[in-house]
Amino acid sequence: MEKERERNANGIEQEPASKSQRKREAREIQSLAKRLLALSPARLDQVPMDTTLRAEIDRARAIRSNGARKRQMQYVAKLMRRDDPGPIEDALASFDAEAKQITARQHRCEAWRDVLIDEGDTAIGRLFEQRRDADPQAIRQLVRNARREAGHDQAPTAARALFRLLRELDESGPLPPSSSP
């Protein structure tokens, strides 16, 4: 018995995808459609897609009934299967990478803030060795105030100000790792 074969886009014969594989692919496209629905309008404008797909996504957002919204989302996934979802996946991946960079920047600034408050002058010296553009007087003042606030169980106003200053430094150029040299 000869197995059925289909031709792919390049004309090469290959085995047809199994039903399980087709279902997995359909679920992947459907999860991609869910992610598109969750994007803000500004982010959605940055995703490359045709106008009909965009209109159907906007229509799905307007629907409040869960059942109707689910049907509309399945229709959006159906439209996505007709075209190559690669550019949409690439756009979402770049959004994820950007979010990871922002998170890493936040963690780097938090780590430096904690090290500066815990270690004091030694950590401040390490920071100034690696970042000449930092304002030593402002950082020392904020570290001193943050330590005093922590000792008196006050609100961490100076620690927040120190974090904001470190974040500005990091935006001008990434801060070095906060661990000891």
Secondary structure by P-SEA (a helix, b strand, c coil): cbbbbbbcccccccccccaaaaaaaaaaaaaaaaaaaaccaaaaaaccccaaaaaaaaaaaacccaaaaaaaaaaaaaaaaaccaaaaaaaaaaaaaaaaaaaaaaaaaaaaaaaaaaccaaaaaaaaaacccccaaaaaaaaaaaaaaaaacccaaaaaaaaaaaaaaaaaccccccccc
